[in-house]
């Protein structure tokens, strides 16, 4: 299509009625979850930065001939049924798709939700896909951690690695320190975030901004 611009391995429509306006794309790119806009037949119209990263890595998602596909064939079938049920518009027994998406290497699965865009907002028939990455896919800015929680650089490094799903022993190897040093940093992190456990810490960090 004339005027398209490359964004990854597929063509993204220019900002306007068929893609994200530039200010909306900027906002969506800050999210730690993937957002993909599809047309009525499943062609990708646009995607935010998180979704693009997963697609390029073929991490449970892929774009084939311009269409979004998942690693799970059963989920692909359910999404296809949703698209078919909503076109032409009318009463449909299937109104959304929620599913877990298997990933390579037995990693924790992604979760997805596929919803039709309300006809009152769009008459052409669009769908939005939300992708909630499994552990190990999330990133968090070390600089933001330092500013938000007054972490030292070492504490920010530990928190970021922990947020990415790394155990204490692996964090120690990555940062070239001892496991005891990591645990010491972790105690200080707990204190600064006012939490008592790693689970509480992950919850607190996930509620804040993750990347600049």
JORA-V464858 format. One line per field, one symbol per residue. phi: phi as a letter, one per 30 degrees, with the letter a starting at -180 (. if undefined). Layout:
# JORA-V464858
phi = ???
This chain:
# JORA-V464858
phi = .eidbdbicbdcddekdcbdeedddedddddcbdbbccddcjddcaaddddddddddhcibacbhicdbcdcdddedddddddddcbddldbdccabbaccdbdihdeddcbbcbddeddcacdjbbcccccddejcdbbddddedddchddddddddddddddjddeddddddchbdeddddddddddeddchbcbddddddddddcdcbd
